Amino acid sequence: MTSLDKPTTPQSAAAAPSEDQKAVTQAALFDAFGGIRGTVETMLPGLLFVMIYTINKDVKLSAIAAGAVAVLLVIVRLLRKDTVKHAFSGVFGVGVGVAFALFTGSAKGFYLPGMIYGAGLGIAFTLSALVGFPLLGVVLGPVFKENLSWRTRNPGRKAAYTKASLAWGLIFLAKYAILFPLYWWGDATQLGWVLIALKLPPMVLAVYFTWVFLAKAPPPIDVIAEWEAQEAAEKAAKAEAKAAGEPGA
């Protein structure tokens, strides 16, 4: 079976990206990052927390309300038999934030785990791009059915993933360079509203850069189709050998 990293003649990689390929890239990115619904579900618990806390300064009530709406969103998806991967990741993040807020008794505690996670992602994306193993390629490779073939078989896509990962890293690091000073020296209400304001624009910008780089890159090599074709060829060869009565068939 063909290795994911085995160099081959990059016929697919040499093809110029078409309008269809750009559309496929856009659709895949839209699905991979949750689309509009996933974005709303990600933002809603945090927005509810900061709204309630702004009104009554009750950390416990704000945290419980945010946690409850996150769980409700997962239940709705389960009842509708929709994909729950984005909802589950959201409810886990909210759950950790709720636990921190209730444990510390501080509204800032609700935001701290997500901020640490986001800053860590920024560092990971940046370092992965610099060492030549872009994290975004690892994340999106299965979405495009190319897995890790881009590493050695499709240098144009590796370059695109490297640029996109660096863009994600720098955007995330810039975002948290704004938020952490607010966490240390601002009040919880200011932090919450600024965090909500910075929730969507950096993500949209990062996804946009990803689309620009990948849309201009060569098409992905569909390793799943390659595996299936190779398995079909092997089965056909065995069937021919058996029909011909060859030894060892």
C-alpha positions as CSV (number, residue, x, y, z in Angstrom):
1,M,0.0,0.0,0.0
2,T,1.3,3.4,-0.9
3,S,2.8,5.4,2.0
4,L,1.4,8.7,2.9
5,D,4.8,10.3,2.6
6,K,6.3,8.2,-0.3
7,P,7.5,10.5,-3.1
8,T,5.9,9.8,-6.4
9,T,5.6,11.7,-9.6
10,P,3.4,14.6,-8.6
11,Q,1.0,14.6,-11.6
12,S,-1.9,15.8,-9.4
13,A,0.3,18.4,-7.7
14,A,1.3,19.9,-11.1
15,A,-2.3,20.7,-12.1
16,A,-3.3,24.3,-11.8
17,P,-6.2,25.0,-9.4
18,S,-9.5,25.4,-11.1
19,E,-12.6,27.3,-10.1
20,D,-14.2,24.0,-9.0
21,Q,-11.2,23.4,-6.8
22,K,-11.5,26.8,-5.2
23,A,-15.2,26.1,-4.5
24,V,-14.3,22.7,-3.0
25,T,-11.7,24.4,-0.8
26,Q,-14.2,27.0,0.4
27,A,-16.8,24.3,1.2
28,A,-14.3,22.1,3.0
29,L,-13.1,25.0,5.1
30,F,-16.6,26.1,5.9
31,D,-17.4,22.6,7.2
32,A,-14.1,22.1,9.0
33,F,-14.5,25.2,11.1
34,G,-18.2,24.7,11.9
35,G,-19.8,27.2,9.5
36,I,-22.2,29.9,10.7
37,R,-24.1,27.7,13.1
38,G,-20.9,26.4,14.7
39,T,-19.6,29.9,15.2
40,V,-22.9,31.1,16.8
41,E,-22.8,28.1,19.1
42,T,-19.3,28.9,20.1
43,M,-20.0,32.5,20.9
44,L,-23.4,32.2,22.6
45,P,-22.3,30.8,26.0
46,G,-19.6,33.5,26.4
47,L,-22.0,36.2,25.3
48,L,-24.6,35.1,27.8
49,F,-22.0,35.0,30.6
50,V,-20.8,38.6,30.0
51,M,-24.3,39.9,29.5
52,I,-25.5,38.5,32.8
53,Y,-22.4,39.5,34.7
54,T,-22.6,43.0,33.3
55,I,-26.1,43.4,34.7
56,N,-25.9,41.8,38.1
57,K,-22.2,41.0,38.8
58,D,-23.2,37.5,39.9
59,V,-20.4,35.1,38.9
60,K,-22.3,32.0,39.9
61,L,-25.4,32.8,38.0
62,S,-23.5,33.9,34.9
63,A,-21.4,30.7,34.9
64,I,-24.4,28.4,35.4
65,A,-26.3,30.1,32.6
66,A,-23.4,29.8,30.2
67,G,-22.9,26.1,31.1
68,A,-26.6,25.4,30.7
69,V,-26.9,27.0,27.3
70,A,-23.8,25.1,26.1
71,V,-25.3,21.8,27.2
72,L,-28.7,22.7,25.6
73,L,-27.0,23.3,22.3
74,V,-25.5,19.8,22.3
75,I,-28.9,18.3,23.3
76,V,-30.5,20.1,20.4
77,R,-27.9,18.8,17.9
78,L,-28.4,15.3,19.3
79,L,-32.2,15.4,18.9
80,R,-31.8,16.7,15.4
81,K,-29.1,14.0,14.7
82,D,-26.7,16.6,13.5
83,T,-22.9,16.4,13.9
84,V,-21.9,17.3,17.4
85,K,-18.1,17.6,17.1
86,H,-18.1,21.4,17.2
87,A,-20.8,21.5,19.9
88,F,-19.0,19.0,22.1
89,S,-15.7,20.9,21.8
90,G,-17.6,24.1,22.7
91,V,-19.3,22.6,25.8
92,F,-16.0,21.2,27.0
93,G,-14.4,24.6,26.8
94,V,-17.3,26.3,28.5
95,G,-17.4,23.6,31.2
96,V,-13.7,24.2,32.1
97,G,-14.4,28.0,32.1
98,V,-17.4,27.5,34.4
99,A,-15.4,25.3,36.8
100,F,-12.7,28.0,37.0
101,A,-15.2,30.7,37.6
102,L,-17.0,28.9,40.3
103,F,-13.7,27.7,42.0
104,T,-12.1,31.1,42.0
105,G,-15.2,33.2,42.5
106,S,-13.9,35.5,39.8
107,A,-15.5,36.3,36.4
108,K,-12.0,36.4,34.9
109,G,-11.7,32.8,35.8
110,F,-14.3,32.0,33.2
111,Y,-12.1,33.4,30.4
112,L,-8.7,32.2,31.6
113,P,-8.7,28.6,30.3
114,G,-9.9,29.7,26.8
115,M,-7.2,32.4,26.7
116,I,-4.5,30.0,27.7
117,Y,-5.7,27.5,25.1
118,G,-5.9,30.1,22.4
119,A,-2.4,31.5,23.1
120,G,-1.1,27.9,23.1
121,L,-2.6,27.3,19.7
122,G,-1.0,30.5,18.4
123,I,2.4,29.3,19.6
124,A,1.8,25.8,18.2
125,F,0.7,27.1,14.8
126,T,3.7,29.4,14.6
127,L,6.3,26.8,15.7
128,S,4.8,24.1,13.4
129,A,5.2,26.5,10.4
130,L,8.7,27.4,11.3
131,V,9.8,23.7,11.6
132,G,8.2,22.7,8.3
133,F,5.4,20.6,9.7
134,P,2.5,23.0,9.6
135,L,-0.3,22.1,12.0
136,L,-3.0,23.2,9.7
137,G,-2.0,20.5,7.2
138,V,-2.4,17.9,9.9
139,V,-5.9,19.2,10.8
140,L,-7.1,19.7,7.2
141,G,-5.4,16.9,5.5
142,P,-8.1,14.3,6.3
143,V,-10.8,16.9,5.3
144,F,-9.4,17.0,1.8
145,K,-8.7,13.2,1.8
146,E,-5.0,13.8,1.3
147,N,-3.9,13.0,4.9
148,L,-0.2,13.7,5.1
149,S,0.6,13.3,1.4
150,W,1.3,17.0,1.1
151,R,4.5,16.6,3.1
152,T,6.5,14.9,0.4
153,R,4.3,14.5,-2.6
154,N,2.7,17.9,-3.0
155,P,5.2,20.7,-2.2
156,G,2.8,23.4,-3.4
157,R,0.3,22.4,-0.8
158,K,2.9,22.1,1.9
159,A,3.9,25.7,1.2
160,A,0.3,26.8,1.4
161,Y,-0.2,25.0,4.7
162,T,2.9,26.6,6.0
163,K,1.8,30.1,5.1
164,A,-1.7,29.5,6.5
165,S,-0.4,28.0,9.7
166,L,1.9,31.0,10.2
167,A,-1.0,33.3,9.5
168,W,-3.1,31.5,12.2
169,G,-0.3,31.7,14.7
170,L,0.4,35.4,14.2
171,I,-3.3,36.3,14.3
172,F,-3.8,34.3,17.5
173,L,-0.7,35.7,19.2
174,A,-1.8,39.3,18.3
175,K,-5.3,38.6,19.7
176,Y,-4.0,37.4,23.0
177,A,-1.4,40.1,23.2
178,I,-4.4,42.4,23.5
179,L,-6.4,40.2,25.9
180,F,-3.8,39.2,28.5
181,P,-3.0,42.8,29.6
182,L,-6.7,43.3,30.0
183,Y,-6.9,40.1,32.1
184,W,-4.1,41.4,34.4
185,W,-5.0,45.0,34.6
186,G,-8.6,45.5,33.4
187,D,-11.8,44.6,35.0
188,A,-13.8,41.5,34.2
189,T,-16.6,43.3,32.3
190,Q,-14.1,45.1,30.0
191,L,-12.3,41.8,29.4
192,G,-15.5,40.0,28.6
193,W,-16.8,42.5,26.0
194,V,-13.4,42.8,24.3
195,L,-13.1,39.1,24.2
196,I,-16.5,38.8,22.6
197,A,-15.6,41.6,20.1
198,L,-12.4,39.7,19.2
199,K,-14.0,36.3,19.0
200,L,-15.1,36.3,15.4
201,P,-12.9,38.8,13.4
202,P,-9.6,37.0,14.0
203,M,-11.1,33.7,13.1
204,V,-12.7,35.0,9.9
205,L,-9.3,36.6,9.0
206,A,-7.4,33.4,9.6
207,V,-9.9,31.3,7.6
208,Y,-9.8,33.8,4.8
209,F,-6.0,33.6,4.6
210,T,-6.3,29.8,4.6
211,W,-8.7,29.9,1.7
212,V,-6.5,32.3,-0.3
213,F,-3.4,30.2,0.2
214,L,-5.1,26.8,-0.5
215,A,-7.2,28.1,-3.4
216,K,-3.9,29.0,-5.2
217,A,-2.2,25.8,-4.3
218,P,-2.2,22.6,-6.4
219,P,-5.2,20.2,-5.8
220,P,-4.9,17.7,-3.0
221,I,-3.8,14.1,-3.8
222,D,-6.7,11.9,-2.8
223,V,-4.9,9.1,-1.0
224,I,-8.1,7.4,-0.2
225,A,-8.9,7.0,-3.8
226,E,-5.4,5.8,-4.4
227,W,-5.7,3.1,-1.7
228,E,-9.1,2.0,-3.1
229,A,-7.7,1.8,-6.7
230,Q,-4.7,-0.2,-5.5
231,E,-6.8,-2.6,-3.5
232,A,-9.1,-3.1,-6.5
233,A,-6.1,-3.7,-8.8
234,E,-4.7,-6.3,-6.3
235,K,-8.0,-8.1,-6.1
236,A,-8.3,-8.1,-9.9
237,A,-4.8,-9.5,-10.2
238,K,-5.5,-12.3,-7.7
239,A,-8.8,-13.1,-9.5
240,E,-6.9,-13.3,-12.9
241,A,-4.2,-15.5,-11.4
242,K,-6.8,-17.9,-9.9
243,A,-8.7,-18.1,-13.2
244,A,-5.5,-18.9,-15.0
245,G,-4.6,-21.5,-12.5
246,E,-1.2,-20.0,-11.6
247,P,0.6,-21.6,-8.6
248,G,0.1,-19.8,-5.4
249,A,-3.2,-18.2,-6.5
